[in-house]
């Protein structure tokens, strides 16, 4: 388990593309590489699991696996990070995001959390059904 920072970057020439990067140390939000901007930073206690969870949520939007680029709105990408059940904290969010963007992030985060809760409930029911099934199979196979 390695602590690290998950950053979301955008580039003004590539709208609706978000690049996900993992850093060991807190990145400088003013440092721009080839015009890209850091728009969000979160600190994860287990950065590898955090990156994997985010990829699982955004895998349908994957454009470039090697460079970790996804075709998704920044608000949804931030909401996906915020909705993760892993222990993490928001370190920095771009102050250029206005109140409308922040309310969209909050709304989308709520939707993602409800979806997680629904899937967790479904898998809990499926697991319970299998336990009951195997219980009855062992009971009736002894007769």
QUIRARA-V788601 format. One record per run of one state. SS is the DSSP state (H for helix, E for strand, L for the rest). FROM is the first residue (numbers start at 1). TO is the last residue. If there is no record, write none. Layout:
ss:SS from:FROM to:TO
ss:SS from:FROM to:TO
This chain:
ss:L from:1 to:3
ss:E from:4 to:11
ss:L from:12 to:13
ss:E from:14 to:23
ss:L from:24 to:35
ss:E from:36 to:44
ss:L from:45 to:46
ss:H from:47 to:61
ss:E from:62 to:64
ss:L from:65 to:68
ss:E from:69 to:71
ss:L from:72 to:73
ss:H from:74 to:82
ss:L from:83 to:87
ss:E from:88 to:93
ss:L from:94 to:98
ss:H from:99 to:141
ss:L from:142 to:143
